[in-house]
Every structure is written in C-alpha cells, then in structure tokens.
Amino acid sequence: MLKTNKFVISAFVFLGGIMSLHAHADVVKVSVNGMVCGFCAQGITKKLNNTQAVEKVNVDLEKKIVSFETLAGKPFDDEAIKKLITEAGYAVVKIERTKQ
C-alpha cells in the first residue's frame, strides 16, 4: 500500500510539472506605433516567437496592438518586451498584462 501511494503521489507531481510547463502565465497586449503592413506584423511575430517565452502571437495592424501569451516559468518582463520591439524599429506606447 505504501509503495502504491508513493507511486501515485510521484505521478501527480511529475504530471503537474509537465502541465505547468505548458500553462500560460500572462496574456500581454502591447500598443505599438509604426506598424503599417503585413511585413511589419511578420517581423514582430518572428522576433517574439524567437524568445521561446511566448506563443500565439497576434498582430492587429488596424488597432496597432500586438498580443501574445507567455509561458509559465519563462519570464518575459516589460523592459525586455520594450527592448525587443524598439530594436525592431517600432515604438511601444503601452503594455497591459492579464493573468490566465
């Protein structure tokens, strides 16, 4: 009985760790000036996807908003976001985060 309980507890801990790696930490919406075309959207999307801290990037050129989800356990703070977007040639107006 004791071995079975240890196995069950170990399995839950292991599976919980795996699930947390794929859980989302934040939904981030960044207001960006300077994006005017699909090439702009593609460039920002590529840069964000290269960070390995985000997924599901969406660029709305009309509203000038870049939104994405961060991965739990992969920190991506506002300063890093600003730096990445500024280095890509765009201006960050505002960053909003919501927890999932």
N, C-alpha and C positions, 0 to 999 in steps of 0.2 A: 504494500500500500504506500509506503513512504517513497519508494522509487518511482511509482506512478505519479504521485503528487509532484515530485521534483521535476519529472519529465514534463508534465502539464504546465507547471509554472515556467520552466525554461522555454517551452514552446511559445507561451504567451509573450514573454519578454522578447524573444527573438522576433516574432511576428510583429509585435508593437514597434520594435526598432526599425524593421523594414518599412512598415507602413508610414512611420514618421519621416522617413527619407523622401517619400513621395507626397507628403502632405504639403499643402500650400501655407505659407506663413502670412503673406500680405497680398492685397491687390493694390497696385500702385498706379495712379493716374498722374501723368506729367503734362502740364500745359507747356507747349513748345512753340516758339516763334521761328519762322524761317523755313518751315516745311511747305513746299508748294507742289510737289509732284510725286508720282509713284516711285521715282528713283530715290527721293528723299526718304520715303517710307521704307523702302527696301534696305537702304543703308543703315537707318536707325535700328530696324528689326535685326539685321545681321549683327550689328555691334552688341545689342542686348543679348541675343542668343549666344554669342561667344563668351559671355561672362560665366556661363554654367550655373548661374544663380536664379535665372528666370526662365519662364516658359509662357506659352500662349500670348505672345506679343501681338497687340493690335494697334494700328496707327489709323487715326481718323483725321485725314487731311483737312476736311471741311471745318471741324471743330478745333483742329490743331492740338489734339490730345494723343499721347502715346500711353497705352495702358498695358500692363502685364502682371503676371502673378510671380511672386518669389517662391522659392522652395524653402521649406523649413530646414534649418540647420545650415543654410547658405546665406550668410549675412550680405546685404547689399544696401548700404546706408545712403541717405540723401546726397551726401557730398560726392560719393562715388558715382551716383546717377548723374548729378550735375556735371561732373568732370567728363564723363563719357559723352554726354550729349553736346557739351560745349566743344570738346575736341573734334566732334563730328561736324561742327560748323553751325550749330543752332543755339538759340538762347532759351534757357529754362525760365519760365515765368513763375510756375508754382508746382509743388509736389504734394499730392494727397495720398494717404495710406489708409486702408481699412483692413482689419484682421479678418481672416476666414475662420 
